[in-house]
Amino acid sequence: MLYAFICQDKEGTLEQRMQARPDHLARLQQLQQEGRLIIAGPHPAIDSEDPGSAGFTGSLVVAEFDSLEAAQAWADADPYFSAGVYEKVTVKPFRKVLP
C-alpha cells in the first residue's frame, strides 16, 4: 500500500537539513530503485524553486510499504529526523487516484 509522509521542519534547521541531505536522499534513491517511490520533495519556505536562506518548512514523500508499521519505522529512521530537522512526521495510508 502507499503511504504519505507529511513532515514538518523545526524552525532554523536549514544547516542541519543540508548536512543530513546526502543520507536522506540515499534512502529515497533506494526506494526509487526498488520501484516504491511515487514522489518526494521539500516545501520551500517562500514561493521560490530555490528559497536560499529562507529554507524549507518540511517535506512530502509518497512511497509503497507493506504496512503502516513498516512505513512508520522507515520514517523514524530518517536522517532528517535523527538530525533534529523534523519537528513532526505524520504517516498516513494514501490511495493514488490520478494520474
Secondary structure, DSSP 4 states (H G I P E B T S, - for coil): -EEEEEEEEPTT-HHHHHHHHHHHHHHHHHHHHTT-EEEEEEEESSSSSS-GGG-EEEEEEEEE-S-HHHHHHHHHT-HHHHTT-EEEEEEEEE-----
